């Protein structure tokens, strides 16, 4: 379990005994031991305390939230979260639905509730929703990354069932596009076929200039850090940028979709 391994690694790195760690966070050392052994997940209060003493906020909390979902973790996803947290430029391509950072609560809820593989426990779903909404904080922190998103037209043509909630989502998208460090571009149907149709792509550029790529499908995700592979994804992404509408044209496009979705006035 990745959370357990990370907890054990951190304590070893700090050279603290279980007793010393227990004194720092104010929790029983047996409970901390069980967490490091993967026998217990602990609770959010303890995880928050551990994030504080280790200076890892919000890494441990995010690992805990994902563990609560029953996800199977791999080191590549932990690495992805680390890269996202330190990225100075984040570039998305979305072909089926909006990236999480752009989603309203209603949109995220509809998406989470749409899968037949969702947890049966409503509380677990609410925790997943809260975790997803928490990711949006990156857009408003002092050191917010530059964020660019290319949205394939189908993303904007598949509405929520509730018209008002869909219009609120579109308005939220326009609002975010107005931020100085956010660019949104729409890739119209007229752009034709392209080689990213089978997944969603995220490019993460670190302060040292190195870039990683995260390719996600409906079934899995894969992280790439090899220069040759990342360069291929970069070329594909840049090709789409050249075909997409400009940021100004894209906002106008989204506003038109919002206008077209307005409920018709009843006949007089």
VENGIUR-V429626 format. One record per residue. N is the residue number from 1. PSI is psi in degrees with one decimal (NA if undefined). Layout:
BEGIN
n:N psi:PSI
n:N psi:PSI
END
This chain:
BEGIN
n:1 psi:130.0
n:2 psi:-41.2
n:3 psi:-46.4
n:4 psi:-45.3
n:5 psi:-39.1
n:6 psi:-39.8
n:7 psi:-43.9
n:8 psi:-40.5
n:9 psi:-42.8
n:10 psi:-43.6
n:11 psi:-38.5
n:12 psi:-40.7
n:13 psi:-38.6
n:14 psi:-9.5
n:15 psi:44.1
n:16 psi:143.4
n:17 psi:165.8
n:18 psi:-37.1
n:19 psi:-43.1
n:20 psi:-42.3
n:21 psi:-41.7
n:22 psi:-40.1
n:23 psi:-35.8
n:24 psi:-37.1
n:25 psi:-10.9
n:26 psi:31.6
n:27 psi:159.7
n:28 psi:135.1
n:29 psi:-28.0
n:30 psi:-39.7
n:31 psi:-41.4
n:32 psi:-40.1
n:33 psi:-44.4
n:34 psi:-34.0
n:35 psi:-41.7
n:36 psi:-23.7
n:37 psi:-2.1
n:38 psi:16.0
n:39 psi:-14.0
n:40 psi:145.2
n:41 psi:-21.4
n:42 psi:-174.1
n:43 psi:171.2
n:44 psi:-32.3
n:45 psi:-43.8
n:46 psi:-42.4
n:47 psi:-40.4
n:48 psi:-40.4
n:49 psi:-40.0
n:50 psi:-41.8
n:51 psi:-38.5
n:52 psi:-48.7
n:53 psi:-30.1
n:54 psi:-12.5
n:55 psi:33.7
n:56 psi:5.6
n:57 psi:129.2
n:58 psi:27.1
n:59 psi:-51.6
n:60 psi:-37.8
n:61 psi:-38.2
n:62 psi:-39.0
n:63 psi:-40.0
n:64 psi:-43.6
n:65 psi:-41.7
n:66 psi:-37.5
n:67 psi:-36.7
n:68 psi:-25.8
n:69 psi:-7.2
n:70 psi:19.6
n:71 psi:153.0
n:72 psi:114.7
n:73 psi:149.5
n:74 psi:154.0
n:75 psi:-30.7
n:76 psi:-31.4
n:77 psi:-36.2
n:78 psi:-42.5
n:79 psi:-40.1
n:80 psi:-44.6
n:81 psi:-38.3
n:82 psi:-43.5
n:83 psi:-40.9
n:84 psi:-40.0
n:85 psi:-31.8
n:86 psi:-1.9
n:87 psi:141.8
n:88 psi:-19.7
n:89 psi:128.4
n:90 psi:125.6
n:91 psi:125.3
n:92 psi:145.5
n:93 psi:127.6
n:94 psi:126.8
n:95 psi:-15.5
n:96 psi:-40.2
n:97 psi:164.8
n:98 psi:142.6
n:99 psi:148.2
n:100 psi:-36.8
n:101 psi:-18.2
n:102 psi:-5.1
n:103 psi:138.5
n:104 psi:168.5
n:105 psi:-39.2
n:106 psi:-41.0
n:107 psi:-47.4
n:108 psi:-40.5
n:109 psi:-45.8
n:110 psi:-38.4
n:111 psi:-45.6
n:112 psi:-38.6
n:113 psi:-10.2
n:114 psi:-20.1
n:115 psi:137.9
n:116 psi:-10.1
n:117 psi:9.3
n:118 psi:154.9
n:119 psi:148.1
n:120 psi:-26.2
n:121 psi:119.1
n:122 psi:-36.0
n:123 psi:-37.8
n:124 psi:-40.3
n:125 psi:-39.8
n:126 psi:-36.2
n:127 psi:-40.7
n:128 psi:-41.6
n:129 psi:-43.7
n:130 psi:-39.8
n:131 psi:-41.6
n:132 psi:-41.4
n:133 psi:-30.7
n:134 psi:-25.7
n:135 psi:-22.7
n:136 psi:-15.0
n:137 psi:-25.0
n:138 psi:-26.1
n:139 psi:-17.9
n:140 psi:5.2
n:141 psi:163.8
n:142 psi:-38.6
n:143 psi:42.7
n:144 psi:138.4
n:145 psi:157.8
n:146 psi:130.1
n:147 psi:125.4
n:148 psi:137.4
n:149 psi:130.4
n:150 psi:117.6
n:151 psi:116.3
n:152 psi:144.9
n:153 psi:-35.9
n:154 psi:-28.6
n:155 psi:-36.2
n:156 psi:-7.1
n:157 psi:-2.3
n:158 psi:94.3
n:159 psi:169.3
n:160 psi:156.9
n:161 psi:-33.1
n:162 psi:114.5
n:163 psi:-43.0
n:164 psi:-41.2
n:165 psi:-36.6
n:166 psi:-41.6
n:167 psi:-36.5
n:168 psi:-36.5
n:169 psi:-44.8
n:170 psi:-40.3
n:171 psi:-37.7
n:172 psi:-38.5
n:173 psi:-42.7
n:174 psi:-39.4
n:175 psi:-43.6
n:176 psi:-36.8
n:177 psi:-18.8
n:178 psi:-11.7
n:179 psi:143.1
n:180 psi:-22.3
n:181 psi:18.2
n:182 psi:130.9
n:183 psi:132.7
n:184 psi:128.6
n:185 psi:137.1
n:186 psi:131.8
n:187 psi:106.1
n:188 psi:160.3
n:189 psi:-33.1
n:190 psi:-12.8
n:191 psi:-18.5
n:192 psi:-162.1
n:193 psi:152.3
n:194 psi:170.9
n:195 psi:9.9
n:196 psi:14.4
n:197 psi:-23.0
n:198 psi:11.2
n:199 psi:-179.6
n:200 psi:137.5
n:201 psi:137.3
n:202 psi:129.1
n:203 psi:128.7
n:204 psi:114.6
n:205 psi:125.7
n:206 psi:167.6
n:207 psi:-27.9
n:208 psi:2.8
n:209 psi:-13.8
n:210 psi:145.3
n:211 psi:141.3
n:212 psi:156.9
n:213 psi:136.4
n:214 psi:116.6
n:215 psi:122.2
n:216 psi:133.9
n:217 psi:-177.2
n:218 psi:-16.9
n:219 psi:-25.4
n:220 psi:175.1
n:221 psi:151.7
n:222 psi:132.8
n:223 psi:134.6
n:224 psi:129.2
n:225 psi:-6.0
n:226 psi:132.5
n:227 psi:-44.1
n:228 psi:-43.8
n:229 psi:-45.2
n:230 psi:-37.6
n:231 psi:-38.9
n:232 psi:-42.5
n:233 psi:-38.2
n:234 psi:-42.2
n:235 psi:-41.1
n:236 psi:-43.4
n:237 psi:-45.1
n:238 psi:-32.5
n:239 psi:-39.7
n:240 psi:-37.4
n:241 psi:-38.7
n:242 psi:-25.7
n:243 psi:-19.0
n:244 psi:160.1
n:245 psi:156.0
n:246 psi:162.2
n:247 psi:-41.1
n:248 psi:-44.5
n:249 psi:-34.0
n:250 psi:-41.0
n:251 psi:-42.2
n:252 psi:-38.5
n:253 psi:-46.5
n:254 psi:-40.7
n:255 psi:-35.2
n:256 psi:-40.3
n:257 psi:-40.0
n:258 psi:-41.5
n:259 psi:-40.5
n:260 psi:-23.3
n:261 psi:-3.4
n:262 psi:137.6
n:263 psi:141.6
n:264 psi:142.5
n:265 psi:139.4
n:266 psi:147.5
n:267 psi:145.4
n:268 psi:NA
END
